[in-house]
Amino acid sequence: MFTDDEIIEGCLQNDRKMQKALYDKYASRMFAVCLRYAKDKDDAADILQDGFLKVFTKVDQFSREHSFEGWIRRVMTNTAITHYYQNKKFNEQENIEEIKETEIRDFSFKEADFSNEELMGVIQTLPDSYRMVFNMFAIEGFKHKEISEMLNIEVTTVKTQYHRAKKMIQLKLQELEKERNR
């Protein structure tokens, strides 16, 4: 197993063996990142491939004061955002005003009540813009302002989409829980 420094040096020299080592070391973790932003596994695979091409061609831009894995994750996230905008014209647009606001008060669940596959499946059913904002805020830890700048939308829109994504997730998990109890 190579160290990150060895891999970086090799990739800077366009060494295919080191590029493969980088891919082998990080592909499964980065696929999980891509899958959170994608509609399905095929979409995630496309984002992963594009992301690794960017990593290989821009490895010289990596600042060694930071985490290499964190930098790769950021490249994958940015690639997912680019992928979203490139495919936006093909996505169904959902009017934000058509989504019914619902208060959920008498239903509580713990994350442990659902498998990772179930949670991922619910997240993947969100409208694209909601899924993007939810992942960036709740999972990646970006601030609302950062998301606003990255997606070129208003901060209030980011907050609204995040709030509505949470509500939709709660509703879908509630439905899943009801199905289990039948």
TABELTA-V635865 format. One record per helix or strand of 3 or more residues. SS is the DSSP state (2 for helix, 1 for strand). FROM is the first residue (numbers start at 1). LEN is the number of residues. If there is no record, write none. Layout:
ss = {SS/SS}
from = {FROM/FROM}
len = {LEN/LEN}
This chain:
ss = {2/2/2/2/2/2/2/2/2/2}
from = {4/16/41/68/96/111/116/128/144/155}
len = {9/22/21/23/3/3/9/12/8/26}
